[in-house]
Amino acid sequence: MPFPDLCPELVSALNERGITEPTPPQADVIPRILKGGNILLVAPTGIGKTEAAMLPILNTIRSTKGSRTGFRCIYITPLRALNRDMLRRMEEYGKALGITVGVRHGDTSQAERNAQSQHPPEILITTPETLQVLFTGKRLLQHLKAVEWVVIDEIHELSNTERGAQLSVALERLALVAGEYQRIGLSATVGDPQHVANFLVGPRRRVEIRKHDTFREFDIHVESPPAMDDPKIIDRLQGDADIIGVMAHARRIIEAGQSTLFFVNTRETAEWLSARYHLWDESFPIEVHHGSLSKETRMEVEDRFKREDLRALICTSSLELGIDVGSTDMVIQYNSPRQVSRMIQRAGRAGHRVGEKIRARILATAPDEVAEAMVIARRCDSKELEFWEGRPCPLSVVANQLIAMTMSGQTDMDTAFRIFSGAWPFRDISRQEIGEVLEQLRSIKLVFVDEGDTFKRSRKGMSYFYENISMIPDERSYLVRDIGTRAIIGTLDESFVASFAEEYAMFIAKGRTWRIVEMREDELLVEEAREVGSVPNWVGSDIPVPYEVAMEVGRMRRLRNFSDYPCDDGCVSVVRKYLDDQDERYAMPTDKRVTIEVGDRLAIVNCCFGSRVNETLGKIYSALLTARFGESVGMTADPYRIILELPRNMKRDDIVQTITSVKPGTIEALSRMTILNSSFLRWRFVFVAKKFGIIEKNADHRFMNFSRLFDLHRDTPAYREAVSKVLWEDLDIPNTEKVVSMMSSGDIEVVPGGISSIGLEGITRSKELMQPVRADHSILMALKKRLEGETLFASCLNCGSQTRFRVEDAPKRFVCPHCGGNMIAVLKGYERENIKLVKHQELSEQERKDRLRLSRNANLVNEHGKRAVICLAGRGIGPDAASRILRSIHVDEDDFYRDIMNAEILYAKNKRFWD
């Protein structure tokens, strides 16, 4: 009999949803949960993990209806979108069984919260952060006493983060309120199941791991499509021919299928691609989905995708987890997904049913990206997942939770120690460490400490708690509002607004270009613009490449074993050419060889060690060279090289000697010395200081002396926490020690040489959005034609008159037809109003800048004539950028237009490079 352990009403509800037989994980786990044990279920996406956990709980609530009042089951998900999805599914079962279900998170209305307080749902779906709030109200605290089950979905997303550490403490606090309850963890991808199981229950409880590698056929293939060869499309979309070739290939895949999720690694890339698809063909049914869009926008595109109004969604990790977006038959990943677990999770969104084939395509063109994608596709097939353990004893979480404990009433040190030591991330914490954090909180009046080791809340602490419920590093954000519809489009981070936004500036959001009409204290009013805009940058976008993946890329370089990898001929051709070009003149950096290349004020260490190891080595090498030569050395790193920008030319032997002087056993000490006075650590300290309550969440950075604040807090728990965060989260001490040992023993040889093609790859190509370094003549002539067709306004700085003209009709020298003046600025349509500033006496700071730009514009036109006009016609190019172009040496006409094209692309990517 199908589902023999469940009541008839529940079986009937399942049949109505078309579920007649349990999947293997369900058949295994349902009876075990009914017996009451703690369970971690590890199984692929799309085989009913949620039902495996919830069906026995629903069954038990149905059979014991009325025995308890309050929240009987709390279902925790890491994303609000998962909450919405779960609510829809659980409400269907709840209606059939007479069980109440509710959802509570940051977007829940106050009316709904009040209703839950008066009449608690038996099943509450929530997030880790909202669980914190449930301890604060008297009624809510009473409802928590009824808890019998806690289910944590996608637990792997939480188990190695500060957010997870905060949740683990909350689970211990809940055990004090409700007594011991059953804990169930659900995950699709876990590198180390035992670690995640320990995180679920802590060091004092038992847990059973049920791992189900239910067979689902993988079809993850890497493809490298040819570059776009249509100059008109390249010019229109303002991108590299390789990227637009990927867009064209992806479009063919999308149109050949029914519904496609198009994953990218960053929100910037999602917006960049979506905007260009809309510029290419406004009718193409594709939209963008990421966490910085408004809830309404995300829900709208999810629903349109489920209804099949959209053929594709360009998305980030916001759709990586188990959100139900209907039937998806294909997943596209643009560029390497960086990590095996991430690719398996994303690929699992296709064929989201038992027995259906997982179909995914990774599209890449840059050689490093292609090789890395090939490695990840192979490791997906063999299920070689990476694993990162979370940082032990994060003190910012200790500070946060000590204050949170006071929100429920007076607490003592013994209780606090029992709670913390019962949570897995804090299993080794000492009473002294807790006491030192408590003392720092007392010193800034976030808690009151009484005699006898008891502490209680303060008014300042209450304010802190509600501002710092989340452990996710926060940055102030600004709403983006459409001035026409008044709809909220999304949010922009403070750093982007501060460095980029000004009135009339353009940027991309929701896959479209917007022009800023007005800037307010907490929002930007915008209107849609049919041009290419800048891509915003958001905090937390970068994904590190693991050491193991990068080393296998090095091994592929050494063995040339391309047949071992699931890829097309285009991939093999790209990688083989890349390696053959290197072999012609230079040593090949591999998993067994590091090359040190020295050129003009530049040194490149080619090492296949991954993002965090190279970051660690790069900081050490840069610091040692700076100390040795007494001049600052700049450093950037990617998974396959470290680029050192030297202040002057240095002897190759001196650089090699400095790099090889790093010995095993010194890495942690050198790393600590390197970061102690770095701006990197100071910026980390700002985030830690917010979590400790030292800096208020919305404090205006413009009026703060961060250096003094940093120095005042040396040797405090907050300072030690900032150092710990950098060492653990940004660097990789253990693997760096490993590679330094291999370099020292000769297992990895070190070979010096000149700057090679592989070394330059890290400079000439970025990982995501690239400028066209060598656009061919046909592309440049298409650009020339477009610029000559632009309409500008010749604006006299003497009399203020304006004359409309086309760039191709521009005279060699401008003279005002009204007053005979020769100081003429050429302005784009949206800049025309600035000519009025010439006559104004009282000007704001921004207006003074605009008037100065007018003068520089006119001076350029007066000095360079039509060539200046052509530059100023470029998208986003103002007088400063035009001046740089005009000062450059141009061998021929192509060189001139190539500079303009590169300027436009750089502007579209990041305005701060130019004006």
WOJORA-V359788 format. One record per residue. RES is the residue in one small letter. OMEGA is omega as a letter, one per 40 degrees, with the letter a starting at -180 (none if undefined). BURIAL is + if it has 9 or more other ideal C-beta (glycine too) atoms within 8 Angstrom, else -. Layout:
BEGIN
res | omega | burial
RES | OMEGA | BURIAL
RES | OMEGA | BURIAL
END
This chain:
BEGIN
res | omega | burial
m | i | -
p | a | -
f | a | +
p | a | -
d | a | -
l | a | +
c | a | +
p | a | -
e | a | +
l | i | +
v | i | +
s | i | +
a | i | +
l | i | +
n | i | +
e | i | -
r | i | -
g | i | -
i | a | -
t | i | -
e | i | -
p | i | +
t | i | +
p | i | +
p | i | +
q | i | +
a | a | -
d | a | +
v | a | +
i | i | +
p | i | +
r | i | +
i | i | +
l | i | +
k | i | -
g | a | -
g | i | +
n | a | +
i | i | +
l | i | +
l | i | +
v | a | +
a | a | +
p | i | +
t | i | +
g | i | +
i | i | +
g | i | +
k | a | +
t | i | +
e | i | +
a | i | +
a | a | +
m | a | +
l | i | +
p | i | +
i | i | +
l | a | +
n | a | +
t | i | +
i | i | +
r | a | +
s | i | -
t | a | -
k | i | -
g | a | -
s | i | -
r | i | -
t | a | -
g | i | +
f | a | +
r | i | +
c | i | +
i | a | +
y | a | +
i | i | +
t | a | +
p | a | +
l | i | +
r | a | +
a | i | +
l | i | +
n | a | +
r | a | +
d | a | +
m | a | +
l | i | +
r | a | +
r | a | +
m | i | +
e | i | +
e | i | +
y | a | +
g | i | +
k | a | -
a | a | +
l | a | +
g | a | -
i | a | +
t | a | +
v | i | +
g | i | +
v | a | +
r | i | +
h | a | +
g | a | -
d | a | -
t | a | +
s | i | -
q | i | -
a | i | -
e | i | +
r | i | +
n | i | -
a | i | -
q | i | +
s | i | +
q | a | -
h | a | -
p | i | +
p | a | +
e | i | +
i | i | +
l | i | +
i | a | +
t | i | +
t | i | +
p | a | +
e | a | +
t | i | +
l | i | +
q | a | +
v | a | +
l | i | +
f | a | +
t | a | +
g | a | -
k | i | -
r | a | -
l | i | +
l | i | +
q | a | -
h | i | +
l | a | +
k | a | +
a | a | +
v | i | +
e | a | +
w | i | +
v | i | +
v | i | +
i | a | +
d | i | +
e | a | +
i | i | +
h | i | +
e | a | +
l | a | +
s | a | +
n | a | +
t | i | +
e | i | +
r | i | +
g | i | +
a | i | +
q | i | +
l | a | +
s | i | +
v | i | +
a | i | +
l | i | +
e | i | +
r | i | +
l | i | +
a | i | +
l | a | -
v | a | +
a | a | +
g | a | -
e | a | -
y | a | +
q | a | +
r | a | +
i | i | +
g | a | +
l | i | +
s | i | +
a | a | +
t | a | +
v | i | +
g | i | -
d | a | -
p | a | +
q | i | -
h | a | +
v | i | +
a | i | +
n | i | +
f | a | +
l | a | +
v | a | +
g | a | +
p | a | -
r | a | -
r | i | +
r | i | -
v | i | +
e | i | +
i | i | +
r | a | +
k | a | -
h | i | +
d | i | -
t | a | +
f | i | -
r | a | +
e | a | -
f | i | +
d | i | -
i | a | +
h | i | +
v | a | +
e | i | +
s | a | +
p | i | +
p | i | -
a | i | -
m | a | +
d | i | -
d | a | -
p | a | +
k | i | -
i | i | +
i | a | +
d | a | +
r | a | -
l | i | +
q | i | +
g | i | +
d | a | +
a | i | +
d | a | +
i | a | +
i | i | +
g | i | +
v | i | +
m | a | +
a | i | +
h | i | +
a | i | +
r | i | +
r | i | -
i | a | +
i | a | +
e | i | -
a | a | -
g | a | +
q | i | -
s | a | +
t | i | +
l | a | +
f | a | +
f | i | +
v | a | +
n | a | +
t | i | +
r | i | +
e | a | +
t | i | +
a | a | +
e | a | +
w | a | +
l | a | +
s | i | +
a | a | +
r | i | +
y | i | +
h | i | +
l | a | +
w | a | +
d | a | -
e | a | -
s | a | -
f | a | +
p | i | -
i | i | +
e | a | +
v | a | +
h | i | +
h | a | +
g | a | -
s | i | +
l | a | +
s | i | +
k | a | -
e | i | -
t | a | +
r | a | +
m | a | +
e | a | -
v | i | +
e | a | +
d | i | -
r | i | +
f | i | +
k | i | +
r | a | -
e | i | +
d | i | -
l | i | +
r | a | +
a | i | +
l | i | +
i | a | +
c | i | +
t | i | +
s | i | -
s | i | +
l | a | +
e | a | +
l | a | +
g | i | +
i | a | +
d | i | -
v | i | +
g | a | +
s | i | -
t | a | +
d | a | +
m | i | +
v | i | +
i | i | +
q | i | +
y | a | +
n | a | +
s | i | +
p | i | +
r | a | +
q | a | +
v | a | +
s | i | +
r | a | +
m | i | +
i | i | +
q | a | +
r | a | +
a | a | +
g | i | +
r | i | +
a | a | +
g | a | +
h | i | +
r | a | -
v | i | +
g | i | -
e | a | +
k | i | -
i | a | +
r | i | +
a | i | +
r | i | +
i | a | +
l | a | +
a | i | +
t | i | +
a | a | +
p | i | +
d | i | +
e | a | +
v | a | +
a | i | +
e | i | +
a | i | +
m | i | +
v | a | +
i | i | +
a | i | +
r | a | +
r | i | +
c | a | +
d | a | +
s | i | -
k | i | -
e | a | -
l | i | +
e | i | +
f | i | -
w | i | -
e | i | -
g | a | +
r | a | +
p | i | -
c | i | +
p | a | +
l | i | +
s | i | +
v | i | +
v | i | +
a | a | +
n | a | +
q | i | +
l | i | +
i | i | +
a | i | +
m | a | +
t | a | +
m | i | +
s | a | -
g | a | -
q | a | -
t | i | +
d | a | +
m | i | +
d | i | -
t | a | +
a | a | +
f | i | +
r | i | +
i | a | +
f | a | +
s | i | +
g | i | +
a | a | +
w | a | +
p | a | +
f | a | +
r | a | +
d | a | -
i | i | +
s | i | -
r | a | -
q | a | -
e | i | +
i | a | +
g | i | +
e | i | +
v | i | +
l | i | +
e | i | +
q | i | +
l | i | +
r | a | +
s | i | -
i | i | +
k | i | +
l | i | +
v | i | +
f | i | +
v | i | +
d | i | -
e | i | -
g | i | -
d | i | -
t | i | +
f | a | +
k | a | +
r | i | +
s | i | +
r | i | -
k | i | +
g | i | +
m | i | +
s | i | -
y | a | +
f | a | +
y | i | -
e | a | +
n | i | +
i | a | +
s | i | -
m | i | +
i | i | -
p | a | -
d | i | -
e | a | -
r | a | -
s | a | +
y | i | +
l | i | +
v | a | +
r | i | +
d | a | +
i | a | +
g | a | -
t | a | -
r | i | -
a | i | -
i | a | +
i | a | +
g | a | +
t | i | +
l | i | +
d | a | +
e | a | +
s | i | +
f | a | +
v | a | +
a | a | -
s | a | -
f | a | +
a | i | +
e | a | -
e | a | -
y | i | -
a | a | +
m | i | +
f | a | +
i | i | +
a | a | +
k | i | +
g | i | +
r | i | +
t | a | +
w | i | +
r | a | +
i | i | +
v | a | -
e | i | -
m | i | -
r | a | -
e | a | -
d | i | -
e | i | +
l | i | +
l | a | +
v | i | +
e | a | +
e | i | +
a | a | +
r | i | -
e | i | -
v | i | +
g | i | +
s | i | +
v | i | +
p | i | +
n | i | +
w | i | +
v | i | -
g | a | -
s | a | +
d | i | -
i | a | +
p | i | +
v | a | +
p | i | +
y | a | +
e | a | +
v | a | +
a | i | +
m | i | +
e | i | +
v | i | +
g | i | +
r | i | +
m | i | +
r | a | +
r | a | +
l | a | -
r | a | -
n | a | -
f | a | +
s | i | -
d | a | -
y | a | +
p | a | +
c | i | +
d | a | +
d | i | -
g | i | +
c | a | +
v | a | +
s | a | +
v | a | +
v | a | +
r | i | +
k | i | +
y | a | +
l | i | +
d | i | -
d | i | -
q | a | +
d | a | -
e | a | -
r | a | -
y | i | +
a | a | -
m | i | +
p | a | +
t | i | +
d | a | +
k | a | -
r | i | +
v | i | +
t | i | +
i | a | +
e | a | +
v | i | +
g | a | +
d | a | -
r | a | -
l | i | +
a | i | +
i | i | +
v | i | +
n | a | +
c | a | +
c | a | +
f | i | +
g | a | +
s | a | +
r | i | +
v | i | +
n | i | +
e | i | +
t | i | +
l | a | +
g | i | +
k | i | +
i | a | +
y | a | +
s | a | +
a | a | +
l | i | +
l | i | +
t | a | +
a | a | -
r | a | -
f | i | +
g | i | -
e | a | -
s | i | -
v | i | +
g | a | -
m | i | +
t | a | +
a | i | +
d | a | +
p | a | +
y | a | +
r | i | +
i | a | +
i | a | +
l | i | +
e | a | +
l | i | +
p | i | -
r | i | -
n | a | -
m | i | +
k | a | -
r | a | +
d | i | -
d | a | +
i | i | +
v | a | +
q | i | -
t | a | +
i | a | +
t | i | -
s | i | -
v | a | +
k | i | -
p | i | -
g | a | -
t | a | +
i | a | +
e | i | +
a | i | -
l | i | +
s | i | +
r | i | +
m | a | -
t | a | +
i | a | +
l | a | -
n | a | -
s | i | +
s | i | -
f | i | +
l | a | +
r | i | +
w | i | -
r | a | +
f | i | +
v | i | +
f | i | +
v | a | +
a | i | +
k | a | +
k | i | +
f | a | +
g | i | +
i | i | +
i | i | +
e | a | -
k | a | -
n | i | -
a | a | -
d | a | -
h | a | -
r | a | -
f | a | -
m | i | +
n | a | -
f | a | +
s | i | -
r | i | -
l | a | +
f | a | +
d | i | -
l | a | -
h | i | +
r | i | -
d | i | -
t | i | -
p | a | +
a | i | +
y | i | +
r | i | +
e | i | +
a | i | +
v | a | +
s | i | +
k | a | +
v | a | +
l | a | +
w | a | -
e | a | -
d | a | +
l | i | +
d | a | +
i | a | +
p | a | -
n | i | +
t | i | +
e | a | +
k | a | -
v | i | +
v | i | +
s | a | +
m | i | +
m | a | +
s | a | -
s | a | -
g | i | -
d | i | -
i | a | +
e | i | -
v | a | +
v | i | +
p | i | +
g | i | +
g | a | -
i | a | +
s | i | +
s | i | +
i | i | +
g | a | +
l | a | +
e | a | +
g | a | +
i | a | -
t | i | -
r | i | +
s | a | -
k | a | -
e | a | +
l | a | +
m | i | +
q | i | +
p | a | +
v | a | -
r | i | -
a | a | +
d | a | -
h | a | -
s | i | -
i | a | +
l | i | +
m | i | +
a | i | +
l | i | +
k | a | +
k | i | -
r | a | +
l | a | +
e | i | +
g | a | -
e | i | +
t | i | -
l | a | +
f | i | +
a | a | +
s | a | +
c | i | +
l | i | +
n | a | -
c | i | -
g | a | +
s | a | +
q | i | +
t | i | -
r | i | -
f | i | +
r | a | +
v | a | +
e | i | -
d | a | -
a | i | +
p | i | -
k | i | -
r | a | -
f | i | +
v | a | -
c | a | +
p | a | -
h | a | -
c | i | -
g | a | -
g | i | +
n | i | +
m | a | +
i | i | +
a | i | +
v | a | +
l | i | +
k | a | -
g | a | -
y | i | -
e | a | +
r | a | +
e | a | -
n | a | +
i | i | +
k | a | -
l | a | +
v | a | +
k | a | -
h | i | +
q | a | -
e | a | -
l | i | +
s | i | -
e | a | -
q | i | -
e | i | +
r | i | +
k | a | -
d | i | +
r | i | +
l | i | -
r | i | +
l | a | +
s | i | +
r | i | +
n | a | +
a | i | +
n | i | +
l | a | +
v | i | +
n | a | +
e | a | -
h | i | -
g | a | +
k | i | +
r | i | +
a | i | +
v | i | +
i | i | +
c | a | +
l | i | +
a | a | +
g | a | +
r | i | +
g | a | +
i | i | +
g | a | +
p | a | +
d | i | +
a | i | +
a | i | +
s | i | +
r | a | +
i | a | +
l | i | +
r | a | -
s | i | -
i | a | -
h | a | -
v | a | -
d | a | -
e | i | -
d | i | -
d | a | +
f | a | +
y | i | +
r | i | +
d | i | +
i | a | +
m | i | +
n | i | +
a | i | +
e | a | +
i | i | +
l | i | +
y | a | +
a | a | +
k | a | +
n | a | +
k | a | +
r | i | -
f | a | -
w | a | +
d | none | +
END
